Amino acid sequence: KLLSLQHQIASGFDMEKVKTTIKQFYRDWSSEGQAERDTCYKPIIDEIKKRFPFTEYTPSEVSILVPGAGLGRLAWEIAHLGMSPLPFTVPCSMSLCPLDCGLPQCVW
């Protein structure tokens, strides 16, 4: 049985997801969100540059895991450096990771 879309009402939970997504889009992709991006992402980008200096590493040979990738801005910034981002987003309940994940170059 098909439900008519005109009779469905969004739940409060659905509306919160929409508001959160709009806020993330504004922060990650608008010029107005630049200051917040600088606060959030610049320290991460600076640390990546420090740990993988271009004088010692070929950027295209560096892969960076980006947990909680959301709308992909941090992954985009890493790709803009010439590196290979590995973005992923999982529910909080699934993101528990042991401190020593066993991956090469894994820094916690």
N, C-alpha and C positions, 0 to 999 in steps of 0.2 A: 504494500500500500504506500503510495507516494504522499508525502506531506506537502501542502501548499506553503511556499515560502512567505506569503503575505500573512499567514496566521502564526508564524513563529515569532517569539519574543526573545531577544537576547538576554541571557542571564547576567547577573552582576559580575560573575566570574569572567564571562566572555567580554563584557565591556571593559573590565580591568585589563585584560590581555590586549585589547585594541588600544587603550590609552597608553599602556607600557610600550607597545610597538611604535606608536606615533612619537612618543618621547625619545625612544632610541633612534628612530629615523632622523628626527630633528637634530639630536646630539651628534650622530655619526656622519650625516651627509649634508647638513646645511652649513652655510658660512657662519651663521649665528652660533653654531655649536662648537666653533673652533677653540674657544677658551676652555671649554670642558674637555674636549678631546686632548688638548695640550696637557691638561691636568691628569687625565686618565692614561693616555697612551704614550706620551712623550717619555716618561721614565722607563717604560718597557722598551721602546725603540732605542733609547740611549743605551740601555743595558745590553740589548742584542748587538748593537754596534761595538760596544766595549768587549763583549765576549767573542765576537766573530769579526775582528777587524779585517777590512778589505786587503790589508797588506799581508795577511796570513791565510785568508780563506777566499775562495772564489765564491761570490754570492750565490750563483746558481747551484752550487753544490751543498748549500746549507738549507736544511729543512727545519722549520720551526712549528712545533705543535701549538695550536691556538685554541685552548679549551674555552668554552663559553663564548663562541665566536659571534653569537647574536646576528646582527645584520652585516657582519663581515668587514667593518672598517679597519680594525686592527690587522686582519689578514691582508686587506688591500694595501695598507701601509707597508707591511713586510714584503709583499710582492713588488711594491714600488721600489724597494731597495735592491731588487733583483734576486731575492731569496725565494724559497718555496714554502709558503705557509700551508699548514695542514689544519684547516679550521674544522671544528666540530662543536656541536651543542647537544648536550644530553640533559635529561631531567636531573634535578639535584640528587634524587635518591639513587641515581645510577652513576654519579660522578665521584664516588668515593674511591680514592686511589692511594695505595700505600706510599709512604714517603720515598722509598727506594723503588722506582718503577722499573729499573733495570735497563732503561734505554740509554744508548750512548749519548753523551753530552747532555744528559738530563740533569738540570740544576733545580734544586728545591730551596 
